[in-house]
Amino acid sequence: MTSYTYFDSIIESVPEILDDSIISRTLHADDHIKVVVFGFATGQELSEHTSSQPAIIEFVQGEATVTLGDDVHHARPGTWIHMPPKMPHKITATSPVIMLLTLLRSGAVDPSD
């Protein structure tokens, strides 16, 4: 039998997001990827930082300002971002936000595929 992870609703899996808070919950982690759902209250910010791994951000609900290097973007539901390792980025919620972060671990993608 194949093992899998299933969520009927990512939005419903997020605990209540209190004012002035950011919450996170790991949905799945294995040797290849780690998937974390984040919930941001309006005005909350992840200050500029980098990741040692390639990452994908998907906005599920809400709107945010996303800074990728020197570029500033308006994210909304459906926005999808791929970032290489070490890319400086910052996220500021302009409304309550739910987003998925997928970290691609070393060896997750075979370049010969």
VMD Tcl script that builds the backbone (N, CA, C; Angstrom):
set m [mol new atoms 339]
animate dup $m
set s [atomselect $m all]
$s set {name element resname resid chain x y z} {
  {N N MET 1 A 0.841 -1.174 0.000}
  {CA C MET 1 A 0.000 0.000 0.000}
  {C C MET 1 A 0.895 1.250 0.000}
  {N N THR 2 A 0.545 2.215 -0.828}
  {CA C THR 2 A 1.290 3.461 -0.910}
  {C C THR 2 A 0.858 4.393 0.207}
  {N N SER 3 A 1.834 5.015 0.833}
  {CA C SER 3 A 1.544 5.972 1.891}
  {C C SER 3 A 1.374 7.355 1.271}
  {N N TYR 4 A 0.435 8.124 1.792}
  {CA C TYR 4 A 0.234 9.479 1.289}
  {C C TYR 4 A -0.299 10.369 2.386}
  {N N THR 5 A -0.276 11.678 2.115}
  {CA C THR 5 A -0.819 12.671 3.031}
  {C C THR 5 A -1.982 13.334 2.335}
  {N N TYR 6 A -3.103 13.465 3.026}
  {CA C TYR 6 A -4.318 14.031 2.432}
  {C C TYR 6 A -4.932 15.052 3.389}
  {N N PHE 7 A -5.253 16.225 2.863}
  {CA C PHE 7 A -5.995 17.245 3.601}
  {C C PHE 7 A -7.211 17.609 2.773}
  {N N ASP 8 A -8.384 17.483 3.349}
  {CA C ASP 8 A -9.605 17.846 2.643}
  {C C ASP 8 A -9.646 19.347 2.379}
  {N N SER 9 A -9.123 20.134 3.323}
  {CA C SER 9 A -9.084 21.587 3.178}
  {C C SER 9 A -7.877 22.129 3.920}
  {N N ILE 10 A -6.931 22.681 3.168}
  {CA C ILE 10 A -5.768 23.292 3.802}
  {C C ILE 10 A -6.212 24.460 4.675}
  {N N ILE 11 A -7.167 25.225 4.193}
  {CA C ILE 11 A -7.649 26.391 4.938}
  {C C ILE 11 A -8.194 25.977 6.297}
  {N N GLU 12 A -8.967 24.900 6.337}
  {CA C GLU 12 A -9.543 24.443 7.607}
  {C C GLU 12 A -8.506 23.803 8.523}
  {N N SER 13 A -7.336 23.455 7.983}
  {CA C SER 13 A -6.294 22.857 8.829}
  {C C SER 13 A -5.520 23.905 9.617}
  {N N VAL 14 A -5.724 25.184 9.294}
  {CA C VAL 14 A -5.004 26.268 9.969}
  {C C VAL 14 A -5.753 26.652 11.246}
  {N N PRO 15 A -5.078 26.632 12.375}
  {CA C PRO 15 A -5.725 27.088 13.614}
  {C C PRO 15 A -6.111 28.564 13.505}
  {N N GLU 16 A -6.906 29.032 14.411}
  {CA C GLU 16 A -7.300 30.440 14.409}
  {C C GLU 16 A -6.063 31.331 14.439}
  {N N ILE 17 A -6.069 32.336 13.570}
  {CA C ILE 17 A -4.948 33.277 13.499}
  {C C ILE 17 A -5.316 34.495 14.332}
  {N N LEU 18 A -4.670 34.638 15.466}
  {CA C LEU 18 A -4.949 35.758 16.346}
  {C C LEU 18 A -4.338 37.040 15.795}
  {N N ASP 19 A -4.905 38.198 16.192}
  {CA C ASP 19 A -4.336 39.478 15.792}
  {C C ASP 19 A -2.863 39.511 16.164}
  {N N ASP 20 A -2.075 40.170 15.345}
  {CA C ASP 20 A -0.638 40.345 15.600}
  {C C ASP 20 A 0.110 39.026 15.716}
  {N N SER 21 A -0.281 38.024 14.904}
  {CA C SER 21 A 0.425 36.746 14.998}
  {C C SER 21 A 0.643 36.116 13.623}
  {N N ILE 22 A 1.608 35.219 13.601}
  {CA C ILE 22 A 1.872 34.340 12.467}
  {C C ILE 22 A 1.913 32.929 13.035}
  {N N ILE 23 A 1.195 32.021 12.391}
  {CA C ILE 23 A 1.234 30.631 12.838}
  {C C ILE 23 A 1.789 29.775 11.706}
  {N N SER 24 A 2.339 28.633 12.068}
  {CA C SER 24 A 2.801 27.695 11.059}
  {C C SER 24 A 2.547 26.276 11.542}
  {N N ARG 25 A 2.340 25.399 10.564}
  {CA C ARG 25 A 2.092 23.992 10.885}
  {C C ARG 25 A 2.675 23.150 9.757}
  {N N THR 26 A 3.520 22.196 10.099}
  {CA C THR 26 A 4.066 21.292 9.094}
  {C C THR 26 A 2.986 20.302 8.677}
  {N N LEU 27 A 2.710 20.266 7.365}
  {CA C LEU 27 A 1.701 19.353 6.839}
  {C C LEU 27 A 2.311 18.022 6.412}
  {N N HIS 28 A 3.561 18.090 5.933}
  {CA C HIS 28 A 4.222 16.877 5.456}
  {C C HIS 28 A 5.734 17.107 5.474}
  {N N ALA 29 A 6.463 16.084 5.837}
  {CA C ALA 29 A 7.928 16.149 5.781}
  {C C ALA 29 A 8.456 14.750 5.510}
  {N N ASP 30 A 9.371 14.667 4.554}
  {CA C ASP 30 A 10.068 13.414 4.303}
  {C C ASP 30 A 11.479 13.742 3.836}
  {N N ASP 31 A 12.168 12.778 3.251}
  {CA C ASP 31 A 13.550 12.988 2.832}
  {C C ASP 31 A 13.675 13.957 1.655}
  {N N HIS 32 A 12.555 14.225 0.955}
  {CA C HIS 32 A 12.608 15.022 -0.269}
  {C C HIS 32 A 12.028 16.429 -0.132}
  {N N ILE 33 A 10.940 16.542 0.623}
  {CA C ILE 33 A 10.279 17.854 0.753}
  {C C ILE 33 A 9.752 18.064 2.168}
  {N N LYS 34 A 9.541 19.318 2.477}
  {CA C LYS 34 A 8.842 19.699 3.702}
  {C C LYS 34 A 7.802 20.738 3.282}
  {N N VAL 35 A 6.560 20.518 3.685}
  {CA C VAL 35 A 5.480 21.429 3.335}
  {C C VAL 35 A 4.913 22.013 4.622}
  {N N VAL 36 A 4.898 23.348 4.693}
  {CA C VAL 36 A 4.430 24.056 5.877}
  {C C VAL 36 A 3.330 25.027 5.451}
  {N N VAL 37 A 2.224 25.027 6.189}
  {CA C VAL 37 A 1.186 26.028 5.954}
  {C C VAL 37 A 1.411 27.160 6.962}
  {N N PHE 38 A 1.321 28.390 6.476}
  {CA C PHE 38 A 1.459 29.580 7.307}
  {C C PHE 38 A 0.149 30.342 7.308}
  {N N GLY 39 A -0.166 30.944 8.434}
  {CA C GLY 39 A -1.272 31.881 8.545}
  {C C GLY 39 A -0.755 33.183 9.128}
  {N N PHE 40 A -1.033 34.289 8.442}
  {CA C PHE 40 A -0.586 35.611 8.872}
  {C C PHE 40 A -1.793 36.472 9.188}
  {N N ALA 41 A -1.778 37.176 10.302}
  {CA C ALA 41 A -2.763 38.225 10.557}
  {C C ALA 41 A -2.381 39.428 9.697}
  {N N THR 42 A -3.351 40.268 9.403}
  {CA C THR 42 A -3.085 41.478 8.629}
  {C C THR 42 A -1.960 42.282 9.272}
  {N N GLY 43 A -1.013 42.721 8.434}
  {CA C GLY 43 A 0.097 43.543 8.909}
  {C C GLY 43 A 1.301 42.766 9.405}
  {N N GLN 44 A 1.173 41.454 9.549}
  {CA C GLN 44 A 2.320 40.666 10.030}
  {C C GLN 44 A 3.326 40.445 8.909}
  {N N GLU 45 A 4.588 40.297 9.294}
  {CA C GLU 45 A 5.665 40.248 8.312}
  {C C GLU 45 A 6.705 39.201 8.681}
  {N N LEU 46 A 7.157 38.478 7.667}
  {CA C LEU 46 A 8.377 37.687 7.804}
  {C C LEU 46 A 9.471 38.590 7.261}
  {N N SER 47 A 10.367 39.028 8.116}
  {CA C SER 47 A 11.412 39.956 7.687}
  {C C SER 47 A 12.338 39.264 6.688}
  {N N GLU 48 A 13.121 40.074 5.992}
  {CA C GLU 48 A 13.976 39.531 4.946}
  {C C GLU 48 A 14.878 38.431 5.491}
  {N N HIS 49 A 14.920 37.334 4.747}
  {CA C HIS 49 A 15.745 36.190 5.114}
  {C C HIS 49 A 16.034 35.380 3.850}
  {N N THR 50 A 16.826 34.333 3.978}
  {CA C THR 50 A 17.111 33.425 2.877}
  {C C THR 50 A 16.901 31.996 3.354}
  {N N SER 51 A 16.877 31.086 2.398}
  {CA C SER 51 A 16.790 29.664 2.705}
  {C C SER 51 A 17.960 28.964 2.026}
  {N N SER 52 A 18.466 27.951 2.643}
  {CA C SER 52 A 19.565 27.191 2.049}
  {C C SER 52 A 19.054 26.206 0.994}
  {N N GLN 53 A 17.719 26.090 0.896}
  {CA C GLN 53 A 17.109 25.132 -0.024}
  {C C GLN 53 A 16.229 25.868 -1.037}
  {N N PRO 54 A 16.030 25.284 -2.236}
  {CA C PRO 54 A 15.032 25.848 -3.136}
  {C C PRO 54 A 13.668 25.780 -2.451}
  {N N ALA 55 A 12.805 26.745 -2.746}
  {CA C ALA 55 A 11.503 26.794 -2.085}
  {C C ALA 55 A 10.419 27.226 -3.063}
  {N N ILE 56 A 9.199 26.790 -2.782}
  {CA C ILE 56 A 8.019 27.196 -3.536}
  {C C ILE 56 A 7.025 27.772 -2.545}
  {N N ILE 57 A 6.481 28.945 -2.877}
  {CA C ILE 57 A 5.441 29.577 -2.062}
  {C C ILE 57 A 4.174 29.643 -2.899}
  {N N GLU 58 A 3.065 29.210 -2.304}
  {CA C GLU 58 A 1.763 29.265 -2.969}
  {C C GLU 58 A 0.786 29.996 -2.050}
  {N N PHE 59 A 0.150 31.045 -2.559}
  {CA C PHE 59 A -0.824 31.788 -1.772}
  {C C PHE 59 A -2.197 31.171 -1.973}
  {N N VAL 60 A -2.817 30.780 -0.861}
  {CA C VAL 60 A -4.101 30.096 -0.872}
  {C C VAL 60 A -5.240 31.079 -0.598}
  {N N GLN 61 A -4.993 32.016 0.308}
  {CA C GLN 61 A -6.035 32.962 0.732}
  {C C GLN 61 A -5.371 34.271 1.139}
  {N N GLY 62 A -6.013 35.376 0.848}
  {CA C GLY 62 A -5.523 36.669 1.294}
  {C C GLY 62 A -4.556 37.310 0.319}
  {N N GLU 63 A -4.020 38.463 0.739}
  {CA C GLU 63 A -3.102 39.220 -0.101}
  {C C GLU 63 A -1.892 39.664 0.708}
  {N N ALA 64 A -0.762 39.799 -0.003}
  {CA C ALA 64 A 0.490 40.158 0.661}
  {C C ALA 64 A 1.404 40.875 -0.321}
  {N N THR 65 A 2.343 41.607 0.241}
  {CA C THR 65 A 3.438 42.162 -0.530}
  {C C THR 65 A 4.617 41.215 -0.366}
  {N N VAL 66 A 5.177 40.778 -1.481}
  {CA C VAL 66 A 6.297 39.839 -1.456}
  {C C VAL 66 A 7.487 40.517 -2.121}
  {N N THR 67 A 8.597 40.565 -1.401}
  {CA C THR 67 A 9.832 41.112 -1.950}
  {C C THR 67 A 10.765 39.950 -2.232}
  {N N LEU 68 A 11.216 39.848 -3.493}
  {CA C LEU 68 A 12.138 38.805 -3.942}
  {C C LEU 68 A 13.374 39.514 -4.477}
  {N N GLY 69 A 14.453 39.485 -3.713}
  {CA C GLY 69 A 15.616 40.281 -4.089}
  {C C GLY 69 A 15.234 41.751 -4.053}
  {N N ASP 70 A 15.371 42.437 -5.191}
  {CA C ASP 70 A 14.993 43.849 -5.283}
  {C C ASP 70 A 13.598 44.056 -5.855}
  {N N ASP 71 A 12.909 42.978 -6.236}
  {CA C ASP 71 A 11.591 43.080 -6.872}
  {C C ASP 71 A 10.472 42.954 -5.852}
  {N N VAL 72 A 9.458 43.816 -5.989}
  {CA C VAL 72 A 8.301 43.798 -5.090}
  {C C VAL 72 A 7.076 43.379 -5.906}
  {N N HIS 73 A 6.320 42.403 -5.352}
  {CA C HIS 73 A 5.144 41.865 -6.044}
  {C C HIS 73 A 3.929 41.888 -5.123}
  {N N HIS 74 A 2.748 41.952 -5.739}
  {CA C HIS 74 A 1.486 41.843 -5.005}
  {C C HIS 74 A 1.004 40.405 -5.163}
  {N N ALA 75 A 0.946 39.648 -4.071}
  {CA C ALA 75 A 0.502 38.255 -4.106}
  {C C ALA 75 A -0.958 38.171 -3.698}
  {N N ARG 76 A -1.663 37.246 -4.312}
  {CA C ARG 76 A -3.086 37.006 -4.026}
  {C C ARG 76 A -3.347 35.510 -4.205}
  {N N PRO 77 A -4.540 35.022 -3.893}
  {CA C PRO 77 A -4.792 33.593 -4.076}
  {C C PRO 77 A -4.444 33.162 -5.504}
  {N N GLY 78 A -3.670 32.105 -5.583}
  {CA C GLY 78 A -3.222 31.612 -6.869}
  {C C GLY 78 A -1.806 32.021 -7.225}
  {N N THR 79 A -1.231 32.989 -6.505}
  {CA C THR 79 A 0.156 33.375 -6.774}
  {C C THR 79 A 1.072 32.214 -6.418}
  {N N TRP 80 A 2.016 31.940 -7.306}
  {CA C TRP 80 A 2.962 30.832 -7.154}
  {C C TRP 80 A 4.361 31.359 -7.393}
  {N N ILE 81 A 5.292 31.031 -6.508}
  {CA C ILE 81 A 6.661 31.545 -6.577}
  {C C ILE 81 A 7.641 30.393 -6.383}
  {N N HIS 82 A 8.636 30.308 -7.245}
  {CA C HIS 82 A 9.759 29.392 -7.031}
  {C C HIS 82 A 10.980 30.251 -6.734}
  {N N MET 83 A 11.703 29.924 -5.676}
  {CA C MET 83 A 12.908 30.672 -5.294}
  {C C MET 83 A 14.103 29.729 -5.233}
  {N N PRO 84 A 15.224 30.142 -5.812}
  {CA C PRO 84 A 16.439 29.343 -5.666}
  {C C PRO 84 A 17.007 29.518 -4.260}
  {N N PRO 85 A 17.937 28.662 -3.866}
  {CA C PRO 85 A 18.575 28.833 -2.552}
  {C C PRO 85 A 19.225 30.210 -2.447}
  {N N LYS 86 A 19.231 30.729 -1.247}
  {CA C LYS 86 A 19.907 31.980 -0.884}
  {C C LYS 86 A 19.276 33.238 -1.466}
  {N N MET 87 A 18.063 33.167 -2.014}
  {CA C MET 87 A 17.394 34.367 -2.513}
  {C C MET 87 A 16.799 35.138 -1.337}
  {N N PRO 88 A 17.183 36.395 -1.147}
  {CA C PRO 88 A 16.566 37.192 -0.081}
  {C C PRO 88 A 15.082 37.408 -0.407}
  {N N HIS 89 A 14.237 37.220 0.595}
  {CA C HIS 89 A 12.807 37.439 0.390}
  {C C HIS 89 A 12.152 37.876 1.690}
  {N N LYS 90 A 11.005 38.545 1.520}
  {CA C LYS 90 A 10.256 39.088 2.656}
  {C C LYS 90 A 8.783 39.036 2.294}
  {N N ILE 91 A 7.914 38.798 3.279}
  {CA C ILE 91 A 6.471 38.730 3.052}
  {C C ILE 91 A 5.770 39.584 4.093}
  {N N THR 92 A 4.868 40.470 3.622}
  {CA C THR 92 A 4.057 41.302 4.513}
  {C C THR 92 A 2.596 41.110 4.149}
  {N N ALA 93 A 1.796 40.642 5.097}
  {CA C ALA 93 A 0.370 40.403 4.853}
  {C C ALA 93 A -0.388 41.723 4.822}
  {N N THR 94 A -1.133 41.959 3.740}
  {CA C THR 94 A -1.981 43.146 3.653}
  {C C THR 94 A -3.427 42.812 3.985}
  {N N SER 95 A -3.709 41.536 4.180}
  {CA C SER 95 A -4.982 41.019 4.682}
  {C C SER 95 A -4.638 39.693 5.357}
  {N N PRO 96 A -5.589 39.039 6.028}
  {CA C PRO 96 A -5.260 37.717 6.578}
  {C C PRO 96 A -4.823 36.782 5.441}
  {N N VAL 97 A -3.719 36.081 5.632}
  {CA C VAL 97 A -3.113 35.265 4.571}
  {C C VAL 97 A -2.954 33.829 5.026}
  {N N ILE 98 A -3.201 32.916 4.098}
  {CA C ILE 98 A -2.816 31.515 4.263}
  {C C ILE 98 A -1.958 31.170 3.057}
  {N N MET 99 A -0.764 30.648 3.316}
  {CA C MET 99 A 0.145 30.273 2.229}
  {C C MET 99 A 0.840 28.961 2.549}
  {N N LEU 100 A 1.247 28.280 1.496}
  {CA C LEU 100 A 2.008 27.043 1.621}
  {C C LEU 100 A 3.457 27.306 1.249}
  {N N LEU 101 A 4.355 26.785 2.043}
  {CA C LEU 101 A 5.776 26.826 1.757}
  {C C LEU 101 A 6.243 25.392 1.553}
  {N N THR 102 A 6.851 25.127 0.405}
  {CA C THR 102 A 7.418 23.813 0.130}
  {C C THR 102 A 8.922 23.971 0.010}
  {N N LEU 103 A 9.650 23.309 0.881}
  {CA C LEU 103 A 11.114 23.308 0.835}
  {C C LEU 103 A 11.555 22.031 0.144}
  {N N LEU 104 A 12.381 22.191 -0.896}
  {CA C LEU 104 A 12.871 21.050 -1.659}
  {C C LEU 104 A 14.227 20.660 -1.114}
  {N N ARG 105 A 14.301 19.506 -0.523}
  {CA C ARG 105 A 15.539 19.075 0.115}
  {C C ARG 105 A 16.514 18.545 -0.918}
  {N N SER 106 A 17.779 18.529 -0.570}
  {CA C SER 106 A 18.833 18.053 -1.457}
  {C C SER 106 A 18.475 16.677 -2.009}
  {N N GLY 107 A 18.612 16.539 -3.312}
  {CA C GLY 107 A 18.293 15.272 -3.943}
  {C C GLY 107 A 16.828 15.117 -4.290}
  {N N ALA 108 A 15.995 16.146 -4.003}
  {CA C ALA 108 A 14.567 16.031 -4.265}
  {C C ALA 108 A 14.276 16.010 -5.751}
  {N N VAL 109 A 15.112 16.664 -6.552}
  {CA C VAL 109 A 14.889 16.735 -7.987}
  {C C VAL 109 A 16.122 16.177 -8.674}
  {N N ASP 110 A 15.924 15.214 -9.546}
  {CA C ASP 110 A 17.019 14.637 -10.304}
  {C C ASP 110 A 17.189 15.461 -11.582}
  {N N PRO 111 A 18.325 16.176 -11.752}
  {CA C PRO 111 A 18.509 17.035 -12.910}
  {C C PRO 111 A 18.471 16.263 -14.231}
  {N N SER 112 A 18.638 14.943 -14.211}
  {CA C SER 112 A 18.599 14.168 -15.451}
  {C C SER 112 A 17.182 13.875 -15.902}
  {N N ASP 113 A 16.179 14.163 -15.070}
  {CA C ASP 113 A 14.778 13.900 -15.450}
  {C C ASP 113 A 14.294 14.898 -16.476}
}
mol reanalyze $m
mol bondsrecalc $m
mol representation Tube
mol addrep $m
